[in-house]
Amino acid sequence: MFNLNEYLVNEYENEYENEYNPPMKKKYSEPKIYNANGDLSKRWYVYYRYRNPETGELKRMPSIFLGANNYKTKVERLSILTSFQKTLSKILKDGYNPFEGNQNLYNKEIEKNSSIKVEIEKPKMTIKEAIDYSLNLKKQTLKYTSYRGLSNRVNNFTEWIEKNHSKLNTIEDLNKKTINEFLNFQLEKTSAGNRNNFRADLSSVFQVLEDNEIIIINYVKKIPNLKSIPTRNKTYSNELQEEIYTYLENNDPLLLLYIKFISYNFLRPIEVCRLKVKDINIKERKLQFEAKNNTLKTKIIPEILISQLPDLSKLNPDDNLFTPDQIGREWNTNENDKRNYFSKRFKKVVKDHFNLGVDYGLYSFRHTFITKLYKELRKDYSPFEAKSKLMLITGHATMDALEKYLRDIDAELPEDYSKMLE
């Protein structure tokens, strides 16, 4: 029999405060939507808290995504999350308790032929969706050249998956064994070094997926690197370097000036490609450039290079310093392609003429002139003093980095030790 008095007491305890007795604590907080302040690159979700029956404290429950982040517009994403929010609010009022089995509630909904179903789980993205999601986030933090290399390798991986494992669908279907199979394919096809590059890029992408709770763990980083023998450009002999300079004076003076920025200012080829006319300050004899670590650095321009520069005063400051056919002109292509252009030009004009192997290149001039400079400094200074002065010129960040570089290029060799062997 319905007891009106008991019902009124229960409602009173649930809804109103009493000056003699504290009110009943609410079992849950109303579901809310987290929209990351409208940032579509971050994950949106519905969240709520429910009172833990053991501690009596409101505990944050697992967030509800249900594929909402696959939608690319704010309106679509907010619409589906609002629907989840309303549905969750309704079943909480109907008695849903995340700390129980909720069988009674389930049976009640079945009887009502309700279509309401709430699953608190992560959405199952396809491999391509997950990879694209990660690449989109990486694109926001990487320079164009770095992102281009990363995306090319990762897209190579997804193409290989489609060709060799077409039955794999969701990102959860991938595993360490499949990744290893792909890396072994790259090892057989190219080299250990290239295989390691693929491993590093895939690990970077999968780490984003782990950080965003799309996968449980980044198993790629558990795959070890293989030992590889790095290739490096050899240092030119003094005689060969002078022959190349003489040959270029008559056959390609623009390429020679490009090389002299590498030789005399110790810039990397891609750093020369980044130079704009405005980066060269003739009056103060300084240049600014974007270094390997993306920082803006300043170097002096030595007199040996200043004397060979053309008049830059009438050129557009925003134009590229080096272009295929002249100094100072607009050149609308990315820096990686610019570097490749000059590398190919050097091969055609110089390497093919002098029959130079693959271990000689534009970078060899940097090695050559750093070696020359170090040997000159050693004539008057101790090894430490010479390296300290050299470090200011080359731009190495630490003494350890400079010493490793000098060892790699064999910049310092011992004097003849024949007498000690007699």
Steps between C-alpha positions, in 0.01 A plus 500: 500500500624847415602679822458875448680598822805289414509642149486861624781439747718346231442791264572747775832337579601498137403854401499734802728597782392462861632719777528198732620232255750544213359435153563173319812525284434481129628181340647661188588824328316602185687394183694781332672548166872577471564683170866605545398864447401416143838345404418222251854359521426388858255235617148603605295284734217470755601458863328460837564386857328233705518446876721208591297274735814408696657843554191718472691737271397608152734322258571601141371230265661404165446765234254425219629549143298256286664613176404866544854613420476351152278797410698794357273797575403655833129481421508127421715414799291705744177355360596137561648571844185689602300192406727280714474749786118498499482121474746450784312750719177309439634156591672640810161629613353159417747338739813421300790428738851449353602306811231234445391265225179696424316183395165631627538819299600297194196275533277803541633658181461173307140482608440854378669416164731791561780562252712679758841341538799659671842351456782661694792396279749645256400530135656247265675701233615345178876485445485787251279715725734452796814570294342811343392620844855468631658660193265797527621565856866450404458750217426773753837456674747409224674705234398432141812296418475285814126443452546413135753228581281365779180492295674338200630213713172452689294507178742245357411281798122536453534414129697189595226401748229539235700289256623225734244493785175622347295309759634720780246774556508683834809641669446238772562228241862609462765344721874493555545197273348682201715808560810279518403336174485840331833609650665178381362573153670841509823345627517255209398768252735778615725509807508475879522877527188554289319226690585682825363825355167327425494358852561844655224668296246225567581510871445877497158462337392213725608697808244766407235227480598371844503851649149558366373162627429364153729203562594352837877497449756608243657163427719643220738661750564153643651396165877557523710687246741298289869582497586680178815645351431868426631643174674836505647732244877481464725800537651635179876515467639852465599430141156365400316784672706760312441320171124503558504872584698582187271289283186666641637851452486435127196272479252583780588807714155504665547144626849597616361786710243262647785265595702785654217570747538137608881522501565839660195541725472129583129488418319182407368487142136534612593799719641676192174425316303671778689830467310808388661817369404677824693241703829642367611814682795629298548810717539302823650199319252259655247247378202341669380150423268231630714223644446126529319532834258762356662787692599825333879543512737780407849462353762743377573498128877470455679740266586211266126467427399868528736591215327255267139603562317700232318826578185402692372850576259518203352154547166418663582418868241221508637317196708184527873565497569193285281394207575280198609783268585808707565653841187656651172391349168349605515120506172342606591146596568333833847502651547125467449517123738798484770299672439204271524730197849620596609146590399376154663800337823431690495137387450594137752785489769380742472135605448364151787713367747393772366143526427538873328220693188511716704590810586843361236774501419858589531417870863398436594868463383570856717213626793616289511859620429422866797262484714775341400753762563263789847412374586871472377567854705209634816668380462767770268351760458191714231249392250640754567864406479419129169320546360783713573753225377261230173441686411869472552487126330171410200553730515163679292522818738307727865404515402132499306549175796675337749237616280220366470685169878546475554130574247401236673703228853406617589867538798432727756233424818425697847599381724237345587251773757296303785577743304344784478173307874468429 
